[in-house]
Amino acid sequence: MVSTEKRSFSVVGNSVARVDGVDKVTGRAKYVADLSVPGMIEGKFLRSPYAHARIRAIDTAEAEAMPGVVAVLTSKDLDDIGHYMGRGKNKDQPIIATGRVIFAGQPVAAVAALDRATAEEALSKIHVDYDELPAVVTVEEAMADGAPRLHEFAEKNICARHELIKGDVEKGFAEVDVIVENEFEVSDDLSLLDGAAYVDRPSRQ
């Protein structure tokens, strides 16, 4: 038996003010980008203009010699700690491109400097010699026979497979009145579900 008695709640059914609402709409809220601590440096990535290219050489000498530049990083500097992000079986996302770039905008070098202007200027002084390679820009092209393979382990450029099987699809199709089949293209979207940032203060000990 279900009770139909109307009950009053302090939260359910009521408009609840967000704890940080006023600060955000008035501009008083502080985000990580607003914080500044002594000794903070600015980091910037140099990104590939090509969707697929071999990296012949990277010359960072001019950037490294600039006043205010703390460090310049390329893939060779990661040899001792590993080149890839995450712990997955398939290594398909290097932190910085290693030998080849496989998408436009992929980082090929990084700069740390005392301020943003110096970091951006240092990027312009890094010289990369690219050998542009054939690229695929659609799912169909990437999976076609003879398409350039971006990873040795990924046949037809499929890095991973996940199957979800529930119910009888053919039976369901047979019972419906209308089946709509089409292709849809949507814009890129990134939902920041669990983004995190913090300020790390070194110990004085």
Sequence and secondary structure as in RCSB ss.txt:
>XXXX:A:sequence
MVSTEKRSFSVVGNSVARVDGVDKVTGRAKYVADLSVPGMIEGKFLRSPYAHARIRAIDTAEAEAMPGVVAVLTS
KDLDDIGHYMGRGKNKDQPIIATGRVIFAGQPVAAVAALDRATAEEALSKIHVDYDELPAVVTVEEAMADGAPRL
HEFAEKNICARHELIKGDVEKGFAEVDVIVENEFEVSDDLSLLDGAAYVDRPSRQ
>XXXX:A:secstr
         SSTTS    TTHHHHHHT    GGG   TT  EEEEEE SSSSEEEEEEE HHHHTSTTEEEEE G
GGGTTT SB SS SS   BSS  SEE STT EEEEEEESSHHHHHHHHHT EEEEEE     SHHHHHSTT   S
STT GGG         S HHHHHHH S               SS           
